[in-house]
Every structure is written in C-alpha cells, then in structure tokens.
Amino acid sequence: MKGLVLDAMLWLVIALSAGTVPRIISGPRAADRLAGLNVLAGLVLAFLVLLASKIGRTIYLDVALVYDIFGFLGLLAIARVLKDKPVEGGDGRA
C-alpha cells in the first residue's frame, strides 16, 4: 500500500511539474518566469524526497538538500539581476 501511495504522489509531482513549464517558457513577465522556476525547484525537491522514501536510499535526501540550497541561491541571483530592470507592460504603479 505504501508503494502505491508513493507511486501516485510521484506521478502527481511529475504532472504538476509539467504544468509549471508553460509559465516558465511563456512568462509573460520575468517575475512570472522566476516564480514558475521557484515552484519547479520545489517540485523537484519533493520528487527527490519521495524517491528517497520509496527506494530507501538516503543519498537522494542529501542530493535534495544540496539542490534546495543551490536553487535558493540561484533564485536570489536572478532576483538581484531583475531588480534594476523596468517592469514590462506595467503602468509605473507599484
């Protein structure tokens, strides 16, 4: 039963990941792409944790931890680059 539930959760995470790809590709703004990328990073993290639980290998948890740290640092780096760019299609109001 545990294996069936983990399989279902893994497939759900894969489906949700596929749902974030159009937001990352099409945008329409850079902030939308960044938010989609952040959601995808969280879903990859969830996939790795579920995979580690299903297979029973703790190395996947270590990989998930490192992936999460680098994903957060990448998010900060991209946000810093986008900080000074003007908002596309905005009317100038915050």
JOHU-V153552 format. One line per field, one symbol per residue. ss: DSSP state (H for helix, E for strand, - for the rest). phi: phi as a letter, one per 20 degrees, with the letter a starting at -180 (. if undefined). burial: b if it has 16 or more other ideal C-beta (glycine too) atoms within 10 Angstrom, else e. A space follows every 50 residues. Layout:
ss->???
phi->???
burial->???
This chain:
ss->-HHHHHHHHHHHHHHHHHHHHHHHHH---HHHHHHHHHHHHHHHHHHHHH HHHHH---HHHHHHHHHHHHHHHHHHHHHHHHH-----------
phi->.ffffffffffffffffffefffffenedfffffffffffffffffffff fffffndfffffffffffffffffffffffffgeefffmednee
burial->eeeeeeeeebeebeeebeebeebbeeeeeeeebbebbbbbbbbbbbbbbb bbbbeeeeebeebbeeebeebeeeeeeeeeeeeeeeeeeeeeee
